[in-house]
């Protein structure tokens, strides 16, 4: 799980598997991040997670025929 706390939003957590680059990264890689006013950036993973998107994201869309 990945979780975030904000003064503007209630606590929110989402499954790490929804974020493949983070899911497939080592713990050490996930622990090396940079915070900004807009979100979190993992330089070695070239991954960004915006706060607004994190609090509104409902998970990956499934295609017909997928479970």
RANORGI-V768816 format. One record per residue. N is the residue number from 1. SS is DSSP state (2 for helix, 1 for strand, 0 for the rest). PHI is phi in whole degrees, -180 to 180 (NA if undefined). Layout:
n=N ss=SS phi=PHI
n=N ss=SS phi=PHI
//
This chain:
n=1 ss=0 phi=NA
n=2 ss=1 phi=-121
n=3 ss=1 phi=-129
n=4 ss=1 phi=-143
n=5 ss=0 phi=-115
n=6 ss=0 phi=-148
n=7 ss=0 phi=-73
n=8 ss=0 phi=-93
n=9 ss=0 phi=-133
n=10 ss=0 phi=-70
n=11 ss=0 phi=-57
n=12 ss=1 phi=-138
n=13 ss=1 phi=-133
n=14 ss=1 phi=-141
n=15 ss=0 phi=-63
n=16 ss=2 phi=-61
n=17 ss=2 phi=-65
n=18 ss=2 phi=-72
n=19 ss=0 phi=-123
n=20 ss=2 phi=-53
n=21 ss=2 phi=-64
n=22 ss=2 phi=-73
n=23 ss=2 phi=-61
n=24 ss=2 phi=-86
n=25 ss=0 phi=-82
n=26 ss=0 phi=-74
n=27 ss=2 phi=-59
n=28 ss=2 phi=-60
n=29 ss=2 phi=-66
n=30 ss=2 phi=-68
n=31 ss=0 phi=-80
n=32 ss=0 phi=-102
n=33 ss=0 phi=-132
n=34 ss=1 phi=-123
n=35 ss=1 phi=-98
n=36 ss=0 phi=-137
n=37 ss=0 phi=-67
n=38 ss=0 phi=-105
n=39 ss=1 phi=168
n=40 ss=1 phi=-120
n=41 ss=1 phi=-127
n=42 ss=1 phi=-108
n=43 ss=2 phi=-57
n=44 ss=2 phi=-67
n=45 ss=2 phi=-97
n=46 ss=0 phi=53
n=47 ss=1 phi=-124
n=48 ss=1 phi=-129
n=49 ss=1 phi=-132
n=50 ss=1 phi=-78
n=51 ss=2 phi=-61
n=52 ss=2 phi=-60
n=53 ss=2 phi=-65
n=54 ss=2 phi=-61
n=55 ss=2 phi=-79
n=56 ss=2 phi=-114
n=57 ss=0 phi=-66
n=58 ss=0 phi=-108
n=59 ss=0 phi=101
n=60 ss=0 phi=-67
n=61 ss=0 phi=-80
n=62 ss=0 phi=-92
n=63 ss=0 phi=-85
n=64 ss=0 phi=-56
n=65 ss=0 phi=93
n=66 ss=0 phi=-90
n=67 ss=0 phi=-106
//
